[in-house]
């Protein structure tokens, strides 16, 4: 017999669920793809990427056969590029270890590159009706408020408590529907700020609502200290319409993406005195710079980081030979996967 909370939740979901394309499918590849795209991404933004991927890579084998550059370019603008690299690596795993067939057990799904407990449970329950509760940030919030969980949901004890409560509520006959309903409630009703408690189908069961403590849950963890970085990208352009790019090999969120020469700075750029003459001479030895133009500052926000970025557009007669950068024709820039911080500038100040 389903828990009364679960029955109320599933009835609400049947009437109120948003019409999203992956919900009409039991295809585990499509479900997995949607879950990866929607990590750190709003549904309205993720939809166009979902359609792009399913059209250009209609099966997991198509995704596996694509190059990393193609996948990163398809992902461009979504940010958190490790998701795209893991998605591609997992597709290759499926192609090599599962003969191109998406694994159908929780344990095998969990072994895929970049797949954690939540994603494995979501795919296993929705695609294969396996009884695993999927616990993401939305579910953390709903469960924390329903039961006034007095632990940080991201702590070890908090995670265990919420997972246990989720398992108690899980409808083992319709686990995929239950998981999607719980996530939908957190996304559309039990929101982080200004939850719509009066119209919540679970308000009669909610301890936080009953005690007027909705705003206190889930318990907040201490925020990590934010780091501020100052960066100057140099955009060279020669008389033949070529510029320089390098592919980032360093580990980090932009690994595998292409960028212009970068000069790290200790503080804000002073337009009156760039103080980067030595760096420019190292980049362009014995080369006369015909024109310099410094952009306004662009603020780019990442998790725990504030990037203050300026772009220095340099015109020169010819690009010198370089072992670190490849010469690229400006008209082909769109074929390279660039960080959003750079594409944002190029959209406003096209070089080609």
C-alpha positions in Angstrom: 0.0 0.0 0.0 1.6 3.3 -1.1 2.3 5.9 1.7 -0.4 8.6 1.8 2.2 11.2 0.9 3.2 9.2 -2.1 -0.4 8.8 -3.3 -1.1 12.5 -2.9 2.2 13.3 -4.8 1.5 11.0 -7.7 -2.1 12.2 -8.1 -0.8 15.8 -8.2 1.9 14.9 -10.7 -0.7 13.3 -13.1 -2.6 16.6 -13.2 0.2 19.1 -13.0 3.4 17.7 -14.6 5.1 19.8 -17.2 5.1 18.3 -20.7 8.8 17.7 -21.3 10.1 15.5 -24.2 12.1 13.0 -22.2 9.1 12.2 -20.1 7.4 10.7 -23.1 10.2 8.2 -23.5 11.5 5.1 -21.8 14.7 5.3 -23.8 17.5 5.2 -21.1 19.9 7.2 -23.3 17.4 10.1 -23.7 16.6 10.0 -19.9 20.3 10.0 -19.0 21.0 12.8 -21.5 18.3 14.9 -20.0 19.5 14.3 -16.5 23.1 15.3 -17.4 22.0 18.5 -19.3 19.7 19.6 -16.4 22.5 19.4 -13.8 23.2 23.1 -13.0 20.9 24.1 -15.9 17.3 25.5 -16.0 14.8 23.4 -18.0 14.0 26.3 -20.4 17.7 26.6 -21.2 18.4 22.9 -21.4 15.5 22.1 -23.8 17.3 23.4 -26.9 20.4 21.4 -26.0 18.4 18.3 -25.4 16.8 18.6 -28.9 20.2 19.4 -30.5 21.8 16.3 -28.9 19.0 13.9 -29.7 18.9 15.2 -33.3 22.6 15.1 -33.9 23.4 12.1 -31.8 20.2 10.1 -31.9 21.7 7.0 -30.2 24.4 6.5 -27.7 26.6 5.0 -30.4 26.3 8.2 -32.5 27.5 10.1 -29.4 30.4 7.7 -28.8 31.5 8.0 -32.4 31.6 11.8 -32.3 34.9 13.6 -31.6 35.4 15.3 -28.2 35.7 18.6 -30.1 32.2 18.0 -31.7 30.7 17.2 -28.3 32.2 20.2 -26.6 31.1 22.5 -29.4 27.5 21.1 -29.1 27.7 21.8 -25.4 29.0 25.3 -25.8 27.1 27.8 -23.7 25.9 25.3 -21.1 29.0 25.6 -18.9 30.4 23.0 -16.5 32.1 21.3 -19.4 33.2 18.3 -17.3 29.6 17.1 -17.8 30.1 17.0 -21.6 33.5 15.2 -21.3 32.0 12.6 -18.9 28.9 12.2 -21.1 31.2 11.5 -24.1 33.4 9.1 -22.1 30.4 7.2 -20.7 29.0 6.8 -24.3 32.4 5.3 -25.3 32.2 3.0 -22.3 28.7 1.8 -23.4 30.0 1.3 -26.9 33.0 -0.7 -25.9 31.8 -2.6 -22.8 28.1 -3.0 -23.5 28.0 -3.5 -27.3 26.3 -0.1 -27.6 23.3 -1.2 -25.4 22.6 1.1 -22.5 23.1 -1.0 -19.3 19.9 -1.9 -17.6 21.0 -2.5 -13.9 21.6 0.2 -11.3 25.1 -1.1 -10.6 26.2 -1.0 -14.2 24.7 2.4 -14.8 26.4 3.7 -11.7 29.8 2.5 -13.1 29.5 4.9 -16.1 31.8 7.9 -16.1 30.4 10.8 -14.3 27.3 9.0 -13.1 26.5 9.3 -9.4 23.9 7.8 -7.1 21.2 10.3 -8.2 21.6 9.9 -12.0 21.9 6.1 -11.7 18.7 6.0 -9.6 16.8 8.3 -12.0 17.7 6.3 -15.1 17.2 2.9 -13.4 13.8 3.9 -12.1 12.4 5.8 -15.0 13.7 3.7 -17.9 13.7 0.2 -16.2 11.2 0.6 -13.3 13.8 -0.4 -10.7 13.0 0.6 -7.1 15.7 3.2 -6.4 14.9 6.6 -4.9 16.5 9.5 -6.8 17.7 12.2 -4.5 18.8 15.5 -6.0 18.7 19.1 -4.7 14.9 19.4 -5.2 14.3 16.1 -3.4 16.6 17.2 -0.6 14.5 20.3 -0.1 11.1 18.6 -0.2 12.1 15.8 2.2 13.9 18.2 4.6 10.8 20.4 4.8 8.3 17.5 5.1 10.1 16.0 8.0 12.1 19.0 9.4 15.3 17.1 8.9 17.7 18.7 11.4 20.9 17.8 9.4 22.7 19.4 6.5 21.4 17.3 3.5 24.9 17.4 2.0 26.5 16.0 5.2 27.1 12.2 5.5 24.4 11.8 8.2 22.0 14.2 6.4 22.4 12.3 3.1 21.7 9.0 4.8 18.7 10.3 6.6 17.1 11.8 3.5 17.8 8.7 1.4 16.2 6.5 4.1 13.1 8.7 4.2 12.9 8.7 0.4 13.1 4.9 0.3 10.2 4.8 2.8 8.1 6.9 0.5 9.1 5.3 -2.7 6.3 3.6 -4.7 8.0 0.4 -5.6 5.4 -0.3 -8.3 5.9 3.1 -10.0 9.3 4.2 -8.9 10.0 6.3 -12.0 6.7 8.2 -11.6 7.4 8.8 -7.9 10.9 10.1 -8.5 9.8 12.4 -11.3 6.9 13.7 -9.2 9.1 14.4 -6.3 11.6 16.3 -8.5 8.8 18.2 -10.2 7.3 19.3 -6.9 10.7 20.6 -5.8 11.2 22.4 -9.1 7.8 24.1 -9.4 6.2 24.3 -5.9 8.6 23.6 -3.1 11.1 26.1 -4.4 14.1 27.4 -2.5 12.6 30.9 -2.1 8.9 31.7 -1.9 7.5 28.1 -2.0 3.9 27.9 -3.0 2.9 26.1 0.2 -0.9 26.9 -0.1 -1.1 25.0 -3.4 1.3 22.2 -2.4 -0.4 18.8 -2.5 1.7 17.7 0.5 1.0 20.7 2.8 -1.2 18.5 5.1 1.8 16.3 5.7 4.5 18.9 5.9 6.1 19.5 9.3 7.9 22.7 8.3 4.6 24.2 6.9 2.7 23.2 10.1 5.3 24.8 12.4 5.9 27.9 10.2 9.6 26.9 9.6 9.6 26.4 5.8 12.3 29.1 5.3 14.6 27.3 7.8 14.8 24.1 5.8 16.9 22.5 4.4 19.6 23.5 6.9 22.1 25.8 5.2 25.7 24.7 5.0 28.5 27.3 5.4 29.3 28.8 2.0 32.7 28.3 0.6 34.8 31.4 0.3 34.5 33.1 -3.1 37.6 33.6 -5.1 38.1 36.7 -7.3 40.4 36.4 -10.4 41.5 39.0 -12.9 42.3 37.9 -16.5 43.3 39.5 -19.7 42.8 37.7 -23.0 44.9 38.9 -25.9 43.1 38.6 -29.3 45.7 39.0 -32.0 44.5 39.6 -35.6 46.9 39.8 -38.5 46.5 41.2 -42.0 45.5 37.8 -43.4 42.5 37.5 -41.0 44.1 35.0 -38.7 44.2 34.7 -34.9 45.7 32.4 -32.3 44.0 29.7 -30.3 45.3 27.0 -27.9 43.5 24.1 -26.4 43.4 24.0 -22.7 45.1 20.8 -21.4 45.0 21.9 -17.7 42.4 20.2 -15.5 39.5 22.4 -14.7 36.1 23.5 -16.0 37.4 24.7 -19.3 39.7 21.6 -20.0 39.6 20.7 -23.7 38.2 24.1 -24.8 40.0 26.6 -26.9 41.1 30.0 -25.9 43.1 33.0 -26.9 46.5 33.8 -25.2 45.8 34.5 -21.5 47.6 36.9 -19.2 46.7 36.3 -15.5 46.6 39.5 -13.5 47.2 40.4 -9.9 44.4 42.9 -9.9 42.1 45.0 -12.1 43.5 46.2 -15.4 44.3 49.9 -15.5 43.5 51.1 -19.0 46.0 54.0 -18.6 48.8 51.6 -17.9 48.3 48.0 -18.9 51.6 46.9 -17.3 51.7 43.9 -19.7 54.3 45.1 -22.1 56.7 42.3 -21.2 54.0 39.7 -21.7 53.1 41.1 -25.1 56.8 41.1 -26.1 57.0 37.4 -25.2 53.9 36.6 -27.2 55.0 38.6 -30.3 58.8 38.8 -30.3 60.2 41.3 -32.7 56.7 42.0 -34.0 55.3 45.5 -34.3 51.8 45.9 -32.9 49.8 48.2 -35.2 46.9 48.8 -32.9 45.7 48.0 -29.4 42.1 48.2 -28.1 41.2 47.3 -24.6 37.6 46.1 -23.9 35.4 47.0 -21.0 35.4 44.5 -18.1 33.2 41.4 -18.3 32.1 39.8 -15.1 31.8 36.0 -15.4 30.4 34.1 -12.4 31.3 30.5 -11.7 30.7 28.4 -8.6 32.8 30.1 -5.9 34.6 32.2 -8.5 34.2 35.7 -9.9 36.2 36.2 -13.1 36.9 39.8 -14.0 37.9 39.6 -17.7 39.1 42.1 -20.2 40.1 41.5 -23.8 43.0 43.2 -25.5 42.5 43.3 -29.3 45.9 43.5 -31.1 46.4 44.1 -34.8 49.7 43.2 -36.3 51.1 42.7 -39.8 51.7 38.9 -39.4 51.5 36.4 -36.6 54.9 35.0 -35.6 55.6 31.3 -35.5 54.4 29.7 -32.2 54.8 26.3 -30.6 52.0 27.0 -28.2 49.3 28.4 -30.4 47.7 27.4 -33.7 46.9 30.0 -36.3 43.1 30.0 -37.1 41.2 31.9 -39.7 38.7 34.3 -38.1 35.9 33.0 -40.3 36.4 29.5 -38.7 36.2 30.6 -35.1 32.7 29.3 -34.7 33.9 25.8 -35.3 35.9 25.8 -32.1 34.5 25.1 -28.6 35.2 28.3 -26.6 34.4 29.1 -23.0 31.2 31.1 -22.6 33.2 34.0 -21.2 34.9 34.4 -24.6 31.9 33.7 -26.9 30.0 36.4 -25.0 32.6 38.9 -25.9 32.8 37.7 -29.6 29.0 38.0 -29.9 29.2 41.7 -29.1 32.6 42.3 -30.9 32.9 39.8 -33.8 36.5 39.6 -35.2 35.5 38.2 -38.6 
